[in-house]
Amino acid sequence: MKRVDGGEAWAAAMAQLRGQPDILLTLAGALMLLPSLLLNTLFPFVPDPEAGWQAQAEAFQGWISDHWFAMLLASLAAALGRLAILILLLGPGRPTVGEALAAGLRLLPVFFLAGLLVNLLTLGGLLLFLLPGLYLIGRTLLTETVLVAERLTNPLAPVRRALAVSRGNGWRIFMVTAIIYVAGWVLSAAINAVLGVILILVGGTGLDVFLPALIGGLFQAGVSLMLLLVSIAFYRQLADDR
């Protein structure tokens, strides 16, 4: 059984990014960053620092109920961005950005449903016991990559295939995923801390909504892009029979 090499996967991901930075960053910015930025700028959720955790949770549930459609549109746009990037990097031939987006729109329903299945699977593991959920994050990371690379059209098929390809490597893949996520979170938290001081100085100019939304959007888009590139590298290490 093969064992993944996290260092090699990271190097391959960075090589992919350096090879096509303009296209990858443009797609990530337009379809993964911008919708999130618009959502959190137009409909910001502002927690009450004096409220208890239960009141905060209820307020957040109310915010979701009020803005679920905008959240769905932002999620679909982000999914299309990830799909277009995967098609550009894994699709047959050398598709243009327009061709990748057109192909992505056709695959989007299956892609989105496969993502929902993964989220339900990992959420169930996290709610049942924490460790199974974390393990399943590693086992299912390759789902989106597998769907595009192997041209699967059934939402269940990429989930099964990702579980098969990642067998014996769940914790290794999860650790790389966790490192990327934590590194992005630490960086965004540090930037937010600096912004907090700046916002106190400038006062109520609207920046107190826009700048946190921008940093949060950059964090989500950046982490999503790097996890996508790392998942491609892991897939290439493991799926000899592709």
C-alpha positions as CSV (number, residue, x, y, z in Angstrom):
1,M,0.0,0.0,0.0
2,K,1.4,3.4,-1.0
3,R,2.0,6.1,1.6
4,V,1.5,9.7,0.6
5,D,4.4,12.2,0.9
6,G,3.1,15.5,2.3
7,G,6.2,17.4,1.5
8,E,6.2,16.2,-2.1
9,A,2.5,17.1,-2.4
10,W,3.1,20.6,-1.1
11,A,6.0,21.1,-3.6
12,A,3.9,19.9,-6.5
13,A,1.0,22.2,-5.4
14,M,3.3,25.2,-5.3
15,A,4.8,24.2,-8.7
16,Q,1.2,24.2,-10.1
17,L,0.5,27.6,-8.7
18,R,3.8,29.1,-10.0
19,G,3.1,27.5,-13.4
20,Q,-0.3,29.3,-14.0
21,P,-0.6,32.0,-11.3
22,D,-2.6,34.5,-13.3
23,I,-5.3,32.0,-14.3
24,L,-5.6,30.2,-11.0
25,L,-5.6,33.4,-8.9
26,T,-8.1,35.1,-11.2
27,L,-10.6,32.2,-11.0
28,A,-10.1,31.9,-7.3
29,G,-10.6,35.7,-6.9
30,A,-13.6,36.0,-9.2
31,L,-15.6,32.9,-8.1
32,M,-14.3,32.0,-4.6
33,L,-13.4,35.4,-3.1
34,L,-15.8,37.9,-4.6
35,P,-19.1,36.1,-3.8
36,S,-18.0,35.6,-0.2
37,L,-16.9,39.2,0.0
38,L,-20.3,40.4,-1.4
39,L,-22.2,38.2,1.0
40,N,-20.4,39.3,4.1
41,T,-20.3,42.9,3.1
42,L,-24.0,43.2,2.1
43,F,-25.3,40.9,4.8
44,P,-22.8,41.0,7.6
45,F,-23.4,38.8,10.7
46,V,-22.3,41.0,13.7
47,P,-22.2,38.9,16.9
48,D,-23.1,40.6,20.2
49,P,-20.0,40.3,22.4
50,E,-22.2,40.6,25.6
51,A,-24.6,37.7,24.5
52,G,-24.1,34.2,25.7
53,W,-23.1,31.4,23.4
54,Q,-26.7,30.1,23.1
55,A,-28.0,33.6,22.2
56,Q,-25.2,33.9,19.7
57,A,-26.0,30.5,18.1
58,E,-29.7,31.5,17.8
59,A,-28.8,34.8,16.2
60,F,-26.5,33.0,13.7
61,Q,-29.3,30.5,12.9
62,G,-31.6,33.5,12.3
63,W,-29.0,35.1,10.0
64,I,-28.8,31.8,8.0
65,S,-32.6,31.7,7.7
66,D,-32.7,35.2,6.4
67,H,-29.8,34.9,3.9
68,W,-29.8,31.2,2.9
69,F,-30.4,32.0,-0.8
70,A,-27.4,34.4,-1.0
71,M,-25.3,31.8,0.8
72,L,-26.4,29.1,-1.7
73,L,-25.4,31.4,-4.6
74,A,-22.0,32.1,-3.1
75,S,-21.5,28.3,-2.5
76,L,-22.4,27.5,-6.1
77,A,-20.0,30.2,-7.4
78,A,-17.2,28.8,-5.3
79,A,-17.9,25.3,-6.4
80,L,-17.8,26.4,-10.1
81,G,-14.5,28.1,-9.4
82,R,-13.0,24.9,-7.9
83,L,-14.5,22.9,-10.8
84,A,-13.1,25.1,-13.5
85,I,-9.6,25.0,-11.9
86,L,-9.7,21.2,-11.7
87,I,-10.8,21.0,-15.4
88,L,-8.0,23.3,-16.4
89,L,-5.4,21.2,-14.6
90,L,-6.9,17.7,-15.1
91,G,-9.1,17.9,-18.2
92,P,-8.1,16.3,-21.5
93,G,-6.3,18.5,-23.9
94,R,-5.6,22.1,-23.0
95,P,-9.0,23.7,-22.3
96,T,-9.3,27.5,-22.3
97,V,-10.8,29.3,-19.3
98,G,-14.0,29.7,-21.2
99,E,-14.1,26.0,-22.1
100,A,-13.4,25.0,-18.5
101,L,-16.2,27.2,-17.2
102,A,-18.6,25.9,-19.8
103,A,-17.7,22.3,-18.9
104,G,-17.9,23.2,-15.2
105,L,-21.5,24.5,-15.5
106,R,-22.5,21.1,-17.0
107,L,-20.9,19.2,-14.2
108,L,-21.9,21.6,-11.4
109,P,-25.0,19.7,-10.2
110,V,-23.1,16.4,-9.8
111,F,-20.1,18.2,-8.3
112,F,-22.3,20.1,-5.8
113,L,-24.2,17.0,-4.8
114,A,-20.9,15.1,-4.3
115,G,-19.7,17.9,-2.0
116,L,-23.0,17.8,0.0
117,L,-22.5,14.1,0.5
118,V,-19.0,14.6,1.7
119,N,-20.1,17.3,4.1
120,L,-22.9,15.1,5.5
121,L,-20.5,12.2,5.9
122,T,-17.8,14.3,7.8
123,L,-20.4,16.2,9.8
124,G,-21.9,12.9,11.0
125,G,-18.4,11.7,12.0
126,L,-17.7,14.9,13.8
127,L,-21.0,14.8,15.7
128,L,-20.8,11.1,16.6
129,F,-17.1,11.3,17.7
130,L,-14.5,13.9,16.8
131,L,-11.8,11.6,15.6
132,P,-13.9,9.7,13.0
133,G,-14.9,13.1,11.5
134,L,-11.3,14.3,11.3
135,Y,-10.3,10.9,9.7
136,L,-13.1,11.2,7.2
137,I,-11.9,14.7,6.2
138,G,-8.6,13.1,5.1
139,R,-10.3,10.1,3.4
140,T,-12.7,12.3,1.4
141,L,-10.4,15.2,0.4
142,L,-9.8,13.7,-3.1
143,T,-13.5,13.5,-3.9
144,E,-13.7,16.6,-6.2
145,T,-10.4,15.8,-7.8
146,V,-11.5,12.2,-8.5
147,L,-14.8,13.4,-10.0
148,V,-13.0,15.5,-12.7
149,A,-9.9,13.3,-13.3
150,E,-12.0,10.2,-13.8
151,R,-15.0,11.9,-15.4
152,L,-17.5,10.4,-13.0
153,T,-21.1,11.5,-13.4
154,N,-22.8,9.8,-10.3
155,P,-22.5,11.9,-7.1
156,L,-21.8,8.7,-5.1
157,A,-19.1,7.4,-7.4
158,P,-16.4,10.0,-6.6
159,V,-17.0,9.6,-2.8
160,R,-16.5,5.8,-3.1
161,R,-13.5,6.3,-5.3
162,A,-11.9,8.9,-3.0
163,L,-12.3,6.5,-0.1
164,A,-10.7,3.7,-2.1
165,V,-7.8,5.8,-3.4
166,S,-7.0,7.3,0.1
167,R,-7.1,3.9,1.9
168,G,-4.3,3.8,4.5
169,N,-3.6,7.5,4.2
170,G,-6.5,9.2,5.9
171,W,-4.5,10.6,8.8
172,R,-1.6,11.7,6.6
173,I,-3.8,13.5,4.3
174,F,-5.7,15.1,7.2
175,M,-2.5,16.3,8.8
176,V,-1.5,18.2,5.6
177,T,-5.1,19.6,5.4
178,A,-4.9,20.7,9.0
179,I,-1.5,22.4,8.6
180,I,-2.8,24.4,5.6
181,Y,-6.0,25.4,7.4
182,V,-4.3,26.3,10.6
183,A,-1.5,28.3,8.8
184,G,-4.2,30.2,6.9
185,W,-6.2,30.9,10.1
186,V,-3.1,32.1,12.0
187,L,-2.2,34.5,9.2
188,S,-5.7,35.8,8.9
189,A,-6.0,36.2,12.7
190,A,-2.7,38.2,12.7
191,I,-4.0,40.5,10.0
192,N,-7.3,40.9,11.7
193,A,-5.5,41.9,14.9
194,V,-3.6,44.7,13.0
195,L,-6.9,45.7,11.3
196,G,-8.6,45.9,14.7
197,V,-6.2,48.6,15.8
198,I,-6.6,50.5,12.4
199,L,-10.4,50.3,12.6
200,I,-10.3,51.8,16.1
201,L,-8.3,54.7,14.8
202,V,-10.4,55.4,11.7
203,G,-13.8,55.0,13.4
204,G,-17.1,54.2,11.6
205,T,-16.2,54.6,8.0
206,G,-17.7,51.3,6.7
207,L,-14.3,49.7,6.7
208,D,-15.3,47.9,9.9
209,V,-17.5,45.7,7.8
210,F,-15.6,45.5,4.5
211,L,-12.1,44.8,5.8
212,P,-13.0,41.8,8.0
213,A,-15.1,40.4,5.2
214,L,-12.2,40.8,2.8
215,I,-9.8,39.0,5.1
216,G,-12.3,36.2,5.8
217,G,-12.9,35.9,2.0
218,L,-9.1,35.8,1.3
219,F,-8.7,33.1,3.9
220,Q,-11.4,30.9,2.5
221,A,-10.4,31.3,-1.1
222,G,-6.7,30.8,-0.4
223,V,-7.2,27.7,1.8
224,S,-9.6,26.3,-0.8
225,L,-7.2,26.8,-3.6
226,M,-4.2,25.3,-1.8
227,L,-6.3,22.3,-0.7
228,L,-7.4,21.8,-4.3
229,L,-3.8,21.8,-5.6
230,V,-2.6,19.5,-2.8
231,S,-5.5,17.1,-3.5
232,I,-4.4,16.9,-7.1
233,A,-0.8,16.1,-6.0
234,F,-2.1,13.4,-3.6
235,Y,-4.2,11.9,-6.3
236,R,-1.3,11.7,-8.7
237,Q,0.8,10.0,-6.0
238,L,-1.9,7.4,-5.2
239,A,-4.0,6.7,-8.2
240,D,-1.8,4.6,-10.5
241,D,-4.8,3.0,-12.1
242,R,-6.4,6.3,-13.1
